[in-house]
Amino acid sequence: MFRHFIPRIAATLTLAATALGAQAQALEGGPLRIVVGYAAGGATDRVARIVGDKLQPKLGVPVIVDNKPGAGGRLAAQQVKATPAGQNVLMLANPAVMVVAPLVFKDNGYDAERDFVPVSHVNDYEFALAVSTAVPVRELSHLLAWMRANPEKANFGVPATGSLPHFFGLMMGEKAKVQAQVIGYRGSGPLLTDLMGGQVPIAFDTFDVDLPQHQAGKIRVLAVSGARRSSFAPDIPTFKEAGLDLVATGWNTFFAPATMPRDKAARLSKAIHEVMQDPDTQRRFKDALMTPVVSTQDQTAAMLKSYRAQWAPVVQKSGYQP
């Protein structure tokens, strides 16, 4: 009789040990909070939610996306910087917060290199040059000729002054030897509305913003800033193919506050690395017109170093002041 119970007892003990092992592997310190310095619904917020959904079962704790909009993402950085060591907090940030702001604000409230530890680079995005359908050009070379012939009309809009599309537009102008008046907007939505309506002839923004309206025939994207054509729109040439030797991208990267123990930051980096290898994660990024990136912590740190070296001279040379 007892012989029948022995396998059951052994199975129960195995299940209990497995459960205790899984519990022991749960991230210490409670739920993980992912802080995003922008309102819900934007590109950075979407990235945080895709990754957060996949991280939760890996870490064994709830993962919460915490939107802290304000001051172009700097408010979130200031708050995350002050996180006590025992709390589980990551910040998902882009170059505007971690590269541009430290160069242009005298009192930024944080040191992007000293107060944060790079954890994982998770996606890249490209910039696009788009024109209103009222502008009589279909190629970049024709647009540059039009800008030189119509300097009083050669204005370009950007989603925000001091944003990467702003500085990318300046990079293009310097490379092409054309000058244009920069018109800053309060976001991509108002800029796109004016571009479609012909109130602004040219716009620089992220490619994912412009592509749906380009495909609908409401604007024309003349070039994208990647090293190769986008898989989302292989008919659109790169700037290099269109005649300008210009390559630039933006990114979203997870950062830990410097107060977080190194082993915990390393564990979070490994978990995110595994999440980004998941085919379903990759599919969700691509469905959102975003390019997923699989990167280790060391690769992320190297990317940041190279990126700062590329953009710092551009921002400083522009003389931009907030």
VEXZA-948150 format. One record per residue (C-alpha): residue in three letters; residue number from 1; x, y, z. Coordinates in steps of 0.1 Angstrom, whole numbers, plus 5000, padded with zeros to 4 digits. Layout:
N
tipa_pase_c1_c2_c3
ALA_NUM_X_Y_Z
...
***
This chain:
322
tipa_pase_c1_c2_c3
MET_1_5000_5000_5000
PHE_2_5027_5025_5010
ARG_3_5046_5016_4978
HIS_4_5019_5034_4959
PHE_5_5024_5066_4979
ILE_6_5061_5068_4975
PRO_7_5061_5079_4939
ARG_8_5034_5105_4947
ILE_9_5054_5118_4977
ALA_10_5086_5120_4955
ALA_11_5067_5139_4928
THR_12_5052_5163_4954
LEU_13_5087_5169_4968
THR_14_5101_5175_4933
LEU_15_5073_5200_4926
ALA_16_5079_5218_4959
ALA_17_5116_5220_4953
THR_18_5110_5234_4918
ALA_19_5086_5260_4932
LEU_20_5111_5270_4959
GLY_21_5139_5272_4933
ALA_22_5117_5295_4911
GLN_23_5109_5316_4941
ALA_24_5145_5318_4951
GLN_25_5153_5331_4916
ALA_26_5128_5359_4918
LEU_27_5143_5393_4916
GLU_28_5150_5406_4951
GLY_29_5134_5439_4961
GLY_30_5099_5434_4948
PRO_31_5084_5446_4915
LEU_32_5105_5461_4887
ARG_33_5095_5496_4877
ILE_34_5104_5508_4842
VAL_35_5103_5546_4841
VAL_36_5096_5563_4808
GLY_37_5100_5601_4805
TYR_38_5071_5605_4780
ALA_39_5034_5601_4780
ALA_40_5018_5567_4773
GLY_41_5013_5558_4737
GLY_42_5045_5571_4723
ALA_43_5073_5550_4707
THR_44_5094_5548_4739
ASP_45_5064_5538_4759
ARG_46_5055_5511_4734
VAL_47_5090_5497_4737
ALA_48_5088_5496_4775
ARG_49_5055_5477_4774
ILE_50_5067_5451_4749
VAL_51_5098_5444_4768
GLY_52_5081_5446_4802
ASP_53_5054_5421_4792
LYS_54_5082_5396_4784
LEU_55_5103_5403_4814
GLN_56_5077_5396_4841
PRO_57_5078_5358_4838
LYS_58_5116_5358_4836
LEU_59_5121_5378_4867
GLY_60_5093_5363_4888
VAL_61_5080_5398_4899
PRO_62_5055_5422_4885
VAL_63_5069_5447_4859
ILE_64_5052_5481_4859
VAL_65_5057_5508_4833
ASP_66_5057_5542_4851
ASN_67_5052_5572_4828
LYS_68_5069_5604_4841
PRO_69_5066_5630_4814
GLY_70_5081_5664_4818
ALA_71_5111_5685_4806
GLY_72_5117_5663_4776
GLY_73_5124_5632_4796
ARG_74_5148_5650_4820
LEU_75_5124_5649_4849
ALA_76_5123_5611_4848
ALA_77_5161_5610_4847
GLN_78_5164_5632_4877
GLN_79_5139_5610_4897
VAL_80_5156_5577_4887
LYS_81_5190_5591_4896
ALA_82_5178_5595_4932
THR_83_5165_5559_4935
PRO_84_5177_5541_4967
ALA_85_5199_5511_4962
GLY_86_5172_5486_4973
GLN_87_5146_5495_4947
ASN_88_5142_5478_4914
VAL_89_5140_5506_4888
LEU_90_5152_5509_4852
MET_91_5148_5539_4829
LEU_92_5141_5535_4792
ALA_93_5157_5565_4775
ASN_94_5167_5579_4741
PRO_95_5196_5601_4730
ALA_96_5177_5633_4737
VAL_97_5179_5625_4774
MET_98_5213_5608_4776
VAL_99_5233_5626_4749
VAL_100_5218_5659_4739
ALA_101_5204_5673_4771
PRO_102_5238_5670_4790
LEU_103_5254_5690_4762
VAL_104_5229_5719_4761
PHE_105_5215_5724_4796
LYS_106_5238_5741_4821
ASP_107_5221_5726_4851
ASN_108_5207_5693_4839
GLY_109_5200_5678_4873
TYR_110_5219_5646_4865
ASP_111_5251_5633_4849
ALA_112_5243_5609_4822
GLU_113_5276_5590_4825
ARG_114_5281_5591_4862
ASP_115_5246_5587_4876
PHE_116_5235_5558_4853
VAL_117_5247_5524_4842
PRO_118_5238_5512_4807
VAL_119_5219_5479_4808
SER_120_5206_5470_4774
HIS_121_5202_5486_4740
VAL_122_5169_5473_4726
ASN_123_5159_5491_4694
ASP_124_5171_5515_4668
TYR_125_5151_5540_4647
GLU_126_5160_5560_4616
PHE_127_5153_5596_4607
ALA_128_5135_5606_4575
LEU_129_5133_5636_4553
ALA_130_5098_5642_4541
VAL_131_5082_5668_4519
SER_132_5047_5681_4514
THR_133_5030_5670_4482
ALA_134_5029_5707_4473
VAL_135_5067_5707_4469
PRO_136_5074_5697_4433
VAL_137_5102_5672_4439
ARG_138_5105_5635_4442
GLU_139_5142_5630_4447
LEU_140_5166_5644_4473
SER_141_5189_5660_4447
HIS_142_5159_5679_4433
LEU_143_5149_5691_4467
LEU_144_5184_5704_4474
ALA_145_5182_5723_4441
TRP_146_5148_5736_4450
MET_147_5160_5748_4484
ARG_148_5189_5767_4468
ALA_149_5166_5783_4443
ASN_150_5139_5792_4469
PRO_151_5158_5801_4501
GLU_152_5128_5821_4514
LYS_153_5107_5789_4513
ALA_154_5133_5764_4524
ASN_155_5121_5760_4560
PHE_156_5120_5726_4577
GLY_157_5099_5715_4606
VAL_158_5111_5693_4635
PRO_159_5090_5677_4663
ALA_160_5109_5697_4689
THR_161_5138_5721_4690
GLY_162_5168_5704_4705
SER_163_5156_5670_4693
LEU_164_5177_5646_4673
PRO_165_5156_5652_4642
HIS_166_5165_5689_4646
PHE_167_5203_5682_4648
PHE_168_5200_5656_4620
GLY_169_5184_5684_4598
LEU_170_5214_5706_4606
MET_171_5238_5678_4597
MET_172_5221_5674_4564
GLY_173_5221_5712_4557
GLU_174_5259_5713_4565
LYS_175_5266_5683_4544
ALA_176_5246_5696_4514
LYS_177_5257_5732_4519
VAL_178_5221_5745_4521
GLN_179_5207_5768_4548
ALA_180_5172_5766_4561
GLN_181_5151_5781_4589
VAL_182_5143_5755_4616
ILE_183_5106_5755_4628
GLY_184_5102_5737_4661
TYR_185_5068_5720_4669
ARG_186_5054_5705_4701
GLY_187_5055_5670_4689
SER_188_5053_5649_4658
GLY_189_5015_5651_4655
PRO_190_5013_5689_4649
LEU_191_5043_5687_4626
LEU_192_5027_5660_4605
THR_193_4995_5679_4603
ASP_194_5012_5710_4589
LEU_195_5033_5689_4565
MET_196_5003_5672_4551
GLY_197_4985_5706_4549
GLY_198_5014_5723_4531
GLN_199_5020_5748_4559
VAL_200_5056_5736_4562
PRO_201_5073_5722_4531
ILE_202_5100_5700_4546
ALA_203_5101_5679_4578
PHE_204_5127_5658_4597
ASP_205_5113_5632_4620
THR_206_5116_5596_4629
PHE_207_5108_5572_4600
ASP_208_5081_5553_4619
VAL_209_5061_5585_4622
ASP_210_5063_5594_4585
LEU_211_5060_5560_4569
PRO_212_5022_5555_4572
GLN_213_5014_5589_4557
HIS_214_5040_5583_4529
GLN_215_5023_5550_4521
ALA_216_4989_5568_4521
GLY_217_5002_5593_4496
LYS_218_4998_5623_4519
ILE_219_5035_5632_4521
ARG_220_5066_5620_4503
VAL_221_5096_5606_4521
LEU_222_5127_5612_4500
ALA_223_5154_5595_4521
VAL_224_5160_5576_4553
SER_225_5191_5579_4575
GLY_226_5201_5542_4580
ALA_227_5231_5525_4565
ARG_228_5209_5504_4543
ARG_229_5173_5507_4531
SER_230_5146_5500_4556
SER_231_5129_5466_4554
PHE_232_5096_5484_4561
ALA_233_5099_5505_4528
PRO_234_5127_5491_4505
ASP_235_5116_5515_4478
ILE_236_5129_5546_4497
PRO_237_5166_5553_4493
THR_238_5191_5560_4520
PHE_239_5208_5595_4521
LYS_240_5240_5578_4509
GLU_241_5222_5563_4479
ALA_242_5206_5597_4472
GLY_243_5240_5614_4471
LEU_244_5247_5626_4506
ASP_245_5272_5606_4527
LEU_246_5251_5607_4558
VAL_247_5242_5579_4582
ALA_248_5225_5584_4617
THR_249_5201_5565_4639
GLY_250_5184_5569_4673
TRP_251_5178_5543_4699
ASN_252_5160_5533_4731
THR_253_5182_5518_4758
PHE_254_5176_5506_4794
PHE_255_5196_5523_4821
ALA_256_5199_5515_4858
PRO_257_5206_5541_4885
ALA_258_5243_5540_4896
THR_259_5229_5531_4931
MET_260_5218_5496_4918
PRO_261_5242_5468_4927
ARG_262_5263_5457_4897
ASP_263_5252_5421_4899
LYS_264_5215_5431_4898
ALA_265_5221_5453_4868
ALA_266_5239_5425_4851
ARG_267_5210_5401_4858
LEU_268_5185_5425_4843
SER_269_5207_5430_4813
LYS_270_5209_5392_4807
ALA_271_5171_5389_4811
ILE_272_5165_5417_4786
HIS_273_5190_5401_4762
GLU_274_5170_5369_4763
VAL_275_5137_5387_4758
MET_276_5151_5405_4727
GLN_277_5161_5371_4712
ASP_278_5125_5359_4715
PRO_279_5109_5357_4680
ASP_280_5076_5370_4693
THR_281_5093_5400_4708
GLN_282_5110_5407_4675
ARG_283_5077_5404_4657
ARG_284_5060_5428_4680
PHE_285_5088_5454_4674
LYS_286_5085_5450_4637
ASP_287_5047_5453_4638
ALA_288_5053_5487_4655
LEU_289_5077_5497_4626
MET_290_5106_5495_4650
THR_291_5139_5477_4645
PRO_292_5147_5454_4675
VAL_293_5183_5451_4687
VAL_294_5199_5422_4707
SER_295_5228_5436_4728
THR_296_5248_5426_4758
GLN_297_5257_5451_4785
ASP_298_5293_5455_4772
GLN_299_5280_5460_4736
THR_300_5255_5486_4749
ALA_301_5283_5506_4767
ALA_302_5304_5505_4735
MET_303_5275_5518_4714
LEU_304_5269_5547_4738
LYS_305_5306_5557_4737
SER_306_5306_5557_4699
TYR_307_5273_5575_4697
ARG_308_5284_5603_4720
ALA_309_5316_5607_4699
GLN_310_5295_5611_4667
TRP_311_5268_5635_4681
ALA_312_5287_5657_4706
PRO_313_5305_5677_4679
VAL_314_5273_5682_4659
VAL_315_5253_5695_4689
GLN_316_5282_5717_4701
LYS_317_5289_5732_4667
SER_318_5252_5741_4662
GLY_319_5254_5765_4691
TYR_320_5219_5755_4701
GLN_321_5207_5769_4734
PRO_322_5174_5758_4750
***
